[in-house]
């Protein structure tokens, strides 16, 4: 399959990859027809999806079966009046129906909005009206059903509600009955052009309303690098990316690149994450590749890994937030596996990464993905020197890379603010070392300026996280007449240290940070809290902490 889309598939080292990687993009590419149905034709019995849940159920789907069910779903959606260009929201958690649904929508040229089950009525109303959503396909659970039903009265564009069960209310369509009774599906030839919309993703930014990121039909091809050259997958791999289908991370790690490579996707459908259960899944099903955010690995290394047979696990990748070097070192010590970090946004695919050929530098995002023209620009607009902080940007003057978003849907002003003069500004600040590795500093508006120093929240948070008292933390700047800003740490303490919260522990943590990183970075203010303010996707809202401090 890879040979259809790459000029060269194997490379001897990263320099060879950088020089010779070339994506071949066909006209009218459609992932569902050109990849999934192609596998179903060539190898119908090839394993595509291995799904299990926390109730002990397990189902395995071949590519032949995935084609069958996605065809049935496409026919059913057509019978309901869903057609090319219609916008459909899918709130399907980790249910296997997500894969049938997204492929079916691709086959008829409709646009999918993956959405989390955590959305409230207010969130749904905003999304329904912002995108003119026509249909919502959701897990039939009481709280989800209630939020959706409550939102409909303020959402005039929504015409259809479809439930995959277990609850199917009277005013909802029954997904499973619908696909069982569907007429044979007739594939639509050239249903889309390459630049037609495929996905709209609502980003959960740390400020303001979510933005609508518009991705086109060739977007899946950019994830070949994600699966083949970051996850390091083969046709016989069994890959687990820990992510809900409501986030783009799911199509990064549970669909596009993985199935182009021909790997099998593993899905553990669970309500509450527990490290022990996840380790049991890896052991029981012989997972070969794992991708998860650093938070997951922080929990895993607190378990006694000697109680689990993890010998099948060959490769681990990490993304979603910056990696604390202490987590890297401990996981390597316990498993012998080097965590390979990657960086990207909803607006991009993988932009920086540590490849199979490159040795990771703990805490670094890695090297530039040659698919993108990535650079670092200072506030003055010049290229940042080695060791100097700058904003991560993607240049588009020489070519428009497959996978880069088309813009913010229905918001030209916001698009032009982030992407102008043939440069897309990510809003993330980093610095580059002498070997070309990028190191994350923070969001541009999170960087703290204190006594003439520019201090990234992440570097202070990394130092804090090496103290055993700290479970989670957020570092922000507090206005100060003398220094400009003071470094403040808002900390959640571990159970063992909660009864020690006070001035003595504050001083101990401050002294610890001074020994781990440059002394000028230590937090002059520390506040202990029970929870940190977060977005619906789990990102810390430092802006909320700053706003609270400004009122005090």
Helices and strands as residue ranges (DSSP letters): G 2-4, H 14-20, H 31-31, I 32-36, H 37-42, E 47-53, E 58-62, H 63-79, E 87-91, H 97-108, E 111-114, H 121-131, E 135-140, H 142-152, E 160-166, E 173-174, H 175-180, E 197-203, E 211-216, G 219-222, H 223-224, I 225-230, E 238-241, H 249-253, H 256-261, E 264-269, H 275-285, E 289-292, H 294-300, G 305-307, E 315-318, H 325-335, E 340-343, E 352-353, E 364-368, E 373-377, E 389-395, E 407-408, H 412-418, E 419-420, E 423-432, E 438-443, E 448-450, E 453-455, H 457-464, E 470-480, E 484-493, G 495-500, H 503-516, G 519-521, E 525-529, H 542-551
